[in-house]
């Protein structure tokens, strides 16, 4: 459905009851210069005018006389007849030659009509004394029923309730149905809940190209074949070849899976349907399956085209762990499987999907004939990170000293989204400093902000605590300098960052690492324990500052024993845990593949290894007490020590070297 068709449908939709003026369309598609006022607005204006007019006319008090004067005229015999209402007393004079025009009551549109002759009106109280006065003077009096206006009664009792109900109905229908219908709609009407919520982009309007994607060259090569099939399907069908029905993009968050899907659509020049997995499932049973059918129906009408389902795991989770055998998510998944089986490979309908949790997907989705091909979109290497930085730096003004290759080497493990954020943060930091171009220091600060958090220079810390932090961070740095396989120290700082970090030691790898040896893992544990060991060496006691270090060290040792098979008793044996479904809604449980005695061994072995490494690190730092104190004093003085200065300190003291792990 084209944009013109969508506009045509919009014209047929009911008018917005909350817009006072709308331009009346004329023939030929032009709009009249005279606004069209809705009927409800006219009725409201008339009603308001009537109420205001009646209030003004009825509330006139210039025709009222004082109640005391009214009683005097009764006593004198001038008033011979009285009409008593809930608001006013109206006294009438015998029809004689006497006429008092000044005291005629106000003749409002809704005011009670006079019975003729001269009359007087007052606002008084109907008391027993007043009734006795009327009886004593032989005045004829009558009590009138409550003054009611038929027009106002009709408006309040009939027109106004129906008008309010009508407006509320129109409001609810617009909120529930607005934006639904059509390929590009967002859905939402209760009467069209089964329509797909796909955000469709027409042919040629996807501007993303493969040149906009960097750091995932292998993934791009896998998808080039899909693009070629969408452009030239005949050369594949002539030879009898079939393009994969579905391509599943798998990778961590922020690595560019959605960007790759858009690039495929842009390169192929075909319509692109994008929808999230969570958009299929609603509170109404059967809505998800209906939306799947509607999505594929629209896509077949636009073939060749691409359907991209983001976060596929929202509807594609394995049915083995389902609490119910007939829940809404399972019905949606079943319908998706049926639609994928019904693909006509000659129409050029390609299904792309992305997930960062392929392990939870249903096996039926991953079998040949559905998602035939899985493309891994992993975090980029150093070369890919430099290419990504250059793409995001195109519209940013950099100084000549900026070297993006250095930034790429210091951002190991970062995804494409992380790198884009670093470039943007550097630009913001430059503006904050009053510069018109980004310098290298801005990029370095942006990297540290992404790793350790925002600096909190305003946080006031006692001098005794600053010294503890300085000794703690120096312990990390010195342990890293004298440990084999440890990453180089890039910066040591005692400036608070993030939520709870009072200081940090930044270690950056010289190159990307994908494997770690037994000694290197123990080296990581040593560096983490170096902060607490330095506190005990210097002060004879420890603080709470090492809580995060201890948690990370314990996790490394546990994985060495359970996942990597690096324990003495269970060498080359994996002692892992796995999920076993649910005890009930929201109650996941894990099942161990080993006995309780093995769990006791794991706990004891973790404690033994960490205690052994702590003794080694403490002994090593005890031999460097002078260097430990010197570096800590420099930290207290300068707050930050860069890598160059740190290496110079070690070289000047003659302590540069390494000690093998014991």
N, C-alpha and C positions, 0 to 999 in steps of 0.2 A: 504494500500500500504506500503510495507516494505521499509527499508532504501536501500536495494539492488536494488529494483525497482526504487527508486528515483535516485540512481546513474546511473542506466541504462538509465533513461530518460535524465539525465544530459548529457550523451554521445551523445545523438541524437540532442542536442541543437546546434545551430550555434556557431561557434567559436567566441571568444571574439575578435573583430577587433582591440583592443588596447593592445593585448599581442603579442609581437614580436616573441616569441619562444614558441612552444608547443611541448611536447614529443609525437611522433607519436605512437599510440597504435599498438601493434603487436598481433598476434594470441595468444590465451591463456590468454589474459588479461594483458600481460606484456607490458611494455613501451619501445620503442626503445631509445637507448642512444643518437641518433642523433636528434636534434631539427628540427621540421617542421616549415619552415618560410612561413608565409602567402604570397599569391600572391601580395597583395597590397604593402607589404613591399619591395618585389623585384622590382616592378615597380617604387616605389618611389626612391629606391637606384639608379636604372639605370638612371632615369630622373635627379636626382641630379648630377650624374657623368657626364652626357652629358652637362648639363648647366655649370658645373665647367670647364670642358675641353674646351668647346667653348669659355668661358670667358677668359681663360688663353691664348688660341691660337689667338683669335681675338684681344685681347688687347695688343699684342706684338707691341712695337713701335720701335724696332731696325731696321726695314726696312723702316721707314719713313725718308724722307729728309726734311730739312727746306723749308718753303714755298718760302723764298727769293731765295734759290738755284734753286728751281723748276722753278721760273719765269726767272732766268738767263739762264737756259737750253732752255727755250722757245725762248728767245730773240736770243740766239746763233744759233738756228735752229736745235739743237740736238733732241728736242722733236717735233714730227710732228703730233702726234695724241693724244687726251686726252679724257678719259672717266670721266665724272663728276657724282659723286653720292652724296647722302645726307651727307656722312661722309668724303670721301676721293676724291682726284684728282689723277688719274693714267695716267701718260704720257708714250707714247710708242715711241721707236726710230726706224728709218728705218732699215729694216733687212739688216744688213751689217756685216762686220767682227767684229765689236765692240760688245763685250759682257761684261756686268757688273753684275757679279753674286752676288756681295756684296749687291746690292740693290734690289734683288729679293724679292717680297712680301712674308709674312709668309703664309705658306700653311696649315692653320688650317682645321679641319674637316668641319667646316661650313664657311670658308673664301671664298670670290668670287674667281673664277678661272681666271688666266691671259689669255690674248688672244694670247700669244706667243711672242717671241722676248724679247729684253731688255726693262725693264720698270722701272719707278720711281713712288713712291707713296708719297703723302704728305697730310697733313690735313690743308686745307685752307678755305678762305672765297670767296664765289662767289659774286663778286661785279661788278659794271658797268665798272670800270677801268680794271679789269681782263679780262672781255669779250672784251673790246676794244683792249687789248693787243693781245688776241688770233686772232681777226680779222686782226689786223695790220700785224701779222707775218704769216698769212695764215695757221694757225694751224687748222686742222680738229678736231672738238670737238662734243661730243654727251652727252646728259644727260641720265643717266641710271635710270630706276625706282628704287624705294626704295628696298634696299637689304632685302630680306626675305628668311628665311630658311623653306622649306616645312615641314621638320620633326618637327621643333619647333612649327610652326604654327599648325600642326596637333595635337601636344601634348597639346598646350595651348587652342585651340579652341574646341577640342573634348574629348581627353582622360582626361585632368585635370578636367573640369567641371563635367563629369560623375563620376570620381573617388571621387570628393568632395561630390557630391550628394549621392553616394553609402555609403560612410563612415558616413555621417550624418544620413542616413536612418538606418544603422546598429546600430548607437549609440542610436537613439531614440527608436528603437525597443527593444534594450537591456534594456534601462532604464525603459521602460513601461512594458516589459514582463519578466524581470529577476526575478527569484524567484517564479514565478507562476507555477501552475500545481502541482498536487500531494496533498496528504493529509496534509503533513507538510509544504507546501509552504505558503508564506505570501500573495499570490495574487498580483495583480498589473498590469497585462497586459490588454491593452484596448480591446484585442480580447478575453480575458478570464475573463472579469470583473465580470461575474456571479459566478466564482468559490469561494468557501468559503475560508476565511482567517483564518481558525482554526489552531492553533498550537497543533498538535497531538503528544501525547507521547505513544509509543508502550507498549504493555502488558509487565508487569514486570519491566518497567523502571521508574515508579513512586516510589520514595523511601520514600515518606512521609507516616507516620503511625499515628494511633491515639495516640500513646505515645508521639508524637511530638506536640500534641495539648493539652493545659491545660487551665483551667479557664472557660470552657464551657462544663461541664460534662453532663448537661441536653441535650444540642444539640447533643453531641456524642451519647447519648443513643438513640435519635431519628433516627440517621443515621446508627446505628448498624444493624437495620432491613434491610436497603437497601443493605448493604454489604452482609448480610446473603442470601438475595434473589439472588444476583449476583453470589454467590458461590454455592448455593444449590437451584436452581429455582424449581427443581422437587417436593420438599416437599410442596411447596406453590401451584403449579399447580395441584398436585394430590388431594388436598383437595378443590380445586376450588377457592382459594384465589388469589387476584390480588394485585401486589405491586403498590404503588402510581406511577402514570406516571411522575409526576414532584414534586420536592422538592424545595421550595423557602426559601433561607437563608436570613433572615431579621435582620439587626442590624446596629449600627453606624459604621462609617469608622474605620478600624484598629482593629476590634475585631476578625478577623481570619476566615472570611467567605470563602475566596479562599483557605486558608490552610485546612479548613475542607473538602472542595470538593476534594482536592488532597489527603487527608488522606483516603477518601472513595475509591478513585480509587486505591490507594496503598494497602489498606487492601483487596480489592476485587481482585486485580491482573488483571485488565482489561484495555484496551486502554482508554485513557483520552483525549477528545477533549476540548480544552479551547479556547474561543473566547469572545471578548468584544462586547457589544451591539452596540457600535458605528461603529464596523467593517462592519456591514451589510449595512449601509446607505451610499450611494455615491451621486455624483451629477447627475448620469444618472438614469432616472426613470426606475424602474423595476430591478435594480441591486440587491437591498436588498432582494427582494423576490427570485430571482434566487440563491443568495448565501444561503438562508435558505434551498431551495430545495437541493442544492449541499451538504450542510453540513449533512442533514439527510440521503441523499443517501449514502454518505461515511460511516456514523455511522451505518447504517443498514448492510452494507457489513462487518463491524468489530464487530457486536454484538456478545456476550454481551459487552457493553461498556458504557461509561458515557460521556454525553455532558454537559459542564459547560459554561453557558453564564453569564459573569460578567457584572455588571451595566445594568441589564435588563431594567431599566427605560428609557434607551436611545432609545429603540424601542417599549417599552410596555406602553407608556403613554396613558392615557384615550383618546378615540376618541371623547369624548364629548367636549373637549377643543380645538379640531383641527380647524385651520383656514380654511383649504380646506377639502373637503370630499373625495378627491382622491389624496392625496399627497403621496410622496415616503415612508414616515415613516408608514403611515397607510397601504399601500400595503404590506410592510414588516411584520407588525403585523398580518395582515390577513393571510399571508402565514404561519407564525409561528403557528397560531391557527389551521390552516388546517393540518399541519404536526403533531401537537400534537394529533389531533383527529385520525390520521391514525396510531397511535402507535399499534404495535402488542405486547401485554403484555407478550407473551410467549418468545419473542426474547431476553429479558434482556436489553433493551435500556432504560436507565434512564436519565432524564433531570434534572440537577441541575442548579439553577440560584441564583444570589445574587443581592441585592439592599439595599440601605439605605433610599429609598423613597417609601415604599409600598403604601402610600396614593395616589400616582399619577398613579398607575398601572390601566390598563383597567380591569373592572370587569370580562370580558370574560376570562382573563388569570387566575383568581383566583377561578373560579368555579370548582366543582368536575369533575374529568375527565381530567383536565389539571394540574395545580399546586394544587394537592390534599392536600398537607401538607406544612404548613409554620413552619419553625424552627427559633425561635428567638435566635440570637447570640448576647447577651448583653455584656456590660462591666463586667469584672470579679469582684467578691467580694474579701475581704482581703485574704481568703484562696487561691482563684484562682490566685490572683496577685503574691502571694509567689511562687506558682507552676510555673507560667510563668517566673518569675525572675530566678528560678533555671534552667529552660530549656535553657534560653539565657546565663546563667552564666557558662555553662558546659566547654566552651573553653576559659574562662577568668581566669587569675590568681588573686585570692583574698587573702588578708591577713587574719589571724585567727580571727581578731577582727570584721570582717564583719558579720553583722546579717541581712539577707535578709528579715526576718519577720518585722523588724523595717522599712525597706524601703517600704514593702508592706502596712504597716499601714499609711505611710505618702504619699501614692500615690492614695488616694481615687478618684475614677472616671476616672482613667487612663485606656486606652485600651491596648491590647496586643502589638500593634505597639509602643505606648508610652513607655511601659516598656522596650521593646527591644532597643529603642533609648536611654533610661536612662542608661542601662548597657553599651552600646557602648560609650556614652559620658563620663561615668566614666572611662572607659579604656583609652580614649583619654586624659582626664585630668591627669591621672596617668603618661602617657608617657610624657606629656608636663612638668610635675613636675620632670621628671628624675627618676621616680620610676619604678621598675620591677613588682610590684603587686598593685592591686587596694585596697585602704583603704576606711574606712567608710566615711571619709571626702570627698573623690571623689564622692561617691554615693550621699551624701547630696548636694554637689554642683551641681551635674547633675540634681537632682530633682528640685532644685531652678532655674536652668537654663531653665528647661522645663516649669516651672510655670511662672516665672517672666522675663525670658530672660537673655542674656549674660551680665556679669558685665562690666561696662565701667569705670574702675578706672582712666583712663587717662582724663576723662572729667573734665574740670576746672570749678568749681562753686564758685561764690562769697561767702564770709563768711556770709553775711546777708541772702542770699538765702539758705545756708546750715542750718541756724538757723530756717528759716521758715519750711524747709523740716523736720527737727528734731522735731519741735513742732507738725507738721501735723501728722507724723507717730506715735508719742507718743500719740496723741489724739485717733487714731485708736486703739492702743494697750490697753490703759487704759479703753476705752469704752468697748472693747471686754472682759476685765478682770472683769468688774462689770456689765455685762449684762447676764441675765439668758438665757441659751440655746445657747450662742455664742460659736463657736469653739475656742479651746485653742490657745493662741499665741505661735507660734513655733520660730519665729525669727522676730526681728525688725532691719531694716538696712536703712541707708541713702546713700548707694552706688548706683549710677545710674545703671539701668538695662534696657534692651530692647530699644525701640525706644524713648519713651518720659518719662519713669518712673524715677524720681529723687530719689526715695526711695520706700520701700515696707514694709508692715506688713504681714508676712506669718502666716496664720491660717490653721491648719490642724485638721480635725475631728478625734476623738478618735476611731470612728467606722463608718461603712457605714450607711448613712441615706437615707431613701426613702420617708419619709413624713416630713412635717413641719407644726407646729401649727401656729395659728394666732400670738401668742406672739413671737414665734421664728422668724417668718418673720419680725415682727416689730424690733426684736433684730438685724437682719441683716441690716435693714435700719439704726438703731442707730449707728452701727459700721461704716457704710459707711459715715455717717454724722459727725462722731467723729473728722475727720481730719480738716474739715472746722470750726467746733465749737471750736476746740482748738486754731486755728489761731485767731479767733475773741476774745477768752478769753485772750490770751496772748498779742496780738498786737492791738486789737480794730478794725481790718479790716481783710478782707479776700483776698486770692490770686486766681490765675487761676489753682492752683494745684489740685483742687477737681473736675475737669470737668468729669473725668471718674467715680468718686464716685457718683456724682449726676445723671449721666446717668443710672448707675446700680440701684441706689435707686429708681429712677422714674419708671424703668421697673418692679421692684418688686411690688411696690404699684399699678401700673396699672394692673398687672396680678392678684393681690389680688381682685381688683374690677371687672375686666371683665371676668376672667377665674375661679377664686376660689369662687366667690359669697360671698365675705367678706365685702361688703359695707352695710351701714345702710339702704339705700333705696331699693337696689336690692339684698337683702340677699338671698342666695341660687339660684341666677339667673346668668346664663352665658351670658355675653354680648360679644360674639366673632364675628370675621369677617371671611369671607370665600371668596375664589377666584370665579370669575364669568366669566371664559374664557378670551377672548381677544377682545379689541376694534379693534385691528389691529395687524399686525406682530410686535412682540416685545413690545407690549403695554399691560401688564397685569393690571388688576384693581381688587380692593377689594370692596366687598359690605357689608355694615353694616346691622346687623339684628335689629337695634334699631334706634330711632329717633334722630334728630339733638339736641333736648333738652337733651336727655340722654348723648350725647357726651359732651355737655357743663357741665352736672353734673359730668361726669368722670374727666374732666379737673380740675374742681373746687375741687373735692374730693381729687385728687392727691395732689394738692397744699396745701389743708388743713392738710392732714395727715403728709406730709413731714414737714410742718411748725411746727406742734405740736410736732413731734419727735425731731426736731432740738432744740426747746426750752428745752425739757427734757434733751437732751444730753449736751447742753450748761450749764444748771444749775448743772448737775452732775459734769462736769469738773471744774466749778467755785469753787466747794467745794474741789477740789484736785489740786489747783494751785501749791502748794509746791512740791507735787509728780510729777506733770506735768513738772515743771521746772527741777527737779532733774534728771528724766529719760532723758529729752532732752539734758541736759548737758553731761550725760554719752554717749549718742549717738554721740554728737559732738566730744567727746574725743576718743571713740572706733570705731565709725561708725557702729558697729553691736552689738546687744545684743541678746544672745541666750535665749532659754526658761528657762533654769535652773537659769541663772542670773536674769532674769526678775521676776521669782517667788520669788527669795530670796529678791529682792528689795521690793516687795509688802509685804512679810512676815515681813521684818525688820521694815517697817514703820507702821505695824499694820493695814494695809489697805486691807488685803486679805479677800474677802467676796463677796457677791453679793447683788445687789439691784433689787427688782422686777420692771418690767416695769410698768410705770404709765399708 
